[in-house]
Amino acid sequence: MTTNLTYRQQTLVQLLSNQKFDVIADVGCDHGYIGATLLTKSIAKQLLFIDVSQPSLQKAQTLCQKLNLTSCNFLVQDGLGESLCDCAVIAGMGGKEIISVLTNAKKLPNTLLLQPMKNTPNVREYLCKNYHVDKDFTIFEGGKFYDVLLCTKGSDDLSQLEMQFGKTNLQQPTSQFAQFIDRQIDKYEKIVQNTMDKRANQTLNQLKLCKKEIENAKNI
Ligand SMILES: C[S@@+](CC[C@H](N)C(=O)[O-])C[C@H]1O[C@@H](n2cnc3c(N)ncnc32)[C@H](O)[C@@H]1O
């Protein structure tokens, strides 16, 4: 039996595929597809499957049994807690929940692979103090846009636009990201026309600056 990963999950696994870790924690593992694939591909020697929900963790346990995966530990807990790992994958959770998991961790791992569902600028702001952002880009799947961040311990100094939109998106923009910004501009132009809302207007100005950066980066 193999696991059929979505494009989002494949992208996450791919980002770690040229590295080897002793211990990876899949925090908020749910079905366990990401962690199980990392083990199957020998990217990690050992996998900590963590979920705050027992029924979710049970799905990961059942999957690992079916795949005959050993070297797994299963923990029902809120976040990393006292667990130690070299790398933590925290995907499919809200940005504020991710920040809370990292803030409450006994020891921060050297590598982080994050995929916040919302509030990504808050996550970036938090990360800058303890991590260098190696990759930070947006992917598109099933009508939705997802932010993906790969970070290693250190620090970073992101510009205001990088904080808002992601470093890699600005430096090496993809057509998907350009499409995302165009859609956002359309959306905010309508809001500003209808409501004259000041914050919406600020967001619109940021989006237009981002579009300019994308066009400049494409011309290099
Ligand atoms: C949408 S699923 C994501 C599954 C998988 N990580 C993925 O991206 O495909 C989110 C999971 O995170 C778990 N979760 C939410 N907050 C958590 C926390 N603080 N600690 C551990 N697990 C958490 C939920 O129970 C749920 O199973």
The ligand as a Gaussian input file, in Angstrom:
#p B3LYP/6-31G(d) Opt

LIG

0 1
 C       -6.175000      19.883000       8.761000
 S       -5.312000      18.694000       9.716000
 C       -3.749000      18.721000       8.867000
 C       -3.209000      17.345000       8.587000
 C       -1.831000      17.322000       7.963000
 N       -0.853000      17.986000       8.786000
 C       -1.829000      17.925000       6.570000
 O       -1.384000      19.072000       6.427000
 O       -2.251000      17.267000       5.614000
 C       -4.946000      19.553000      11.207000
 C       -4.651000      18.631000      12.383000
 O       -3.979000      19.390000      13.389000
 C       -4.419000      18.943000      14.654000
 N       -4.086000      20.009000      15.625000
 C       -4.622000      21.256000      15.716000
 N       -4.033000      21.953000      16.698000
 C       -3.084000      21.141000      17.239000
 C       -2.128000      21.290000      18.280000
 N       -2.016000      22.418000      18.982000
 N       -1.294000      20.253000      18.556000
 C       -1.385000      19.103000      17.871000
 N       -2.277000      18.901000      16.875000
 C       -3.108000      19.903000      16.549000
 C       -5.891000      18.644000      14.442000
 O       -6.393000      17.769000      15.423000
 C       -5.894000      18.039000      13.028000
 O       -5.784000      16.646000      13.078000

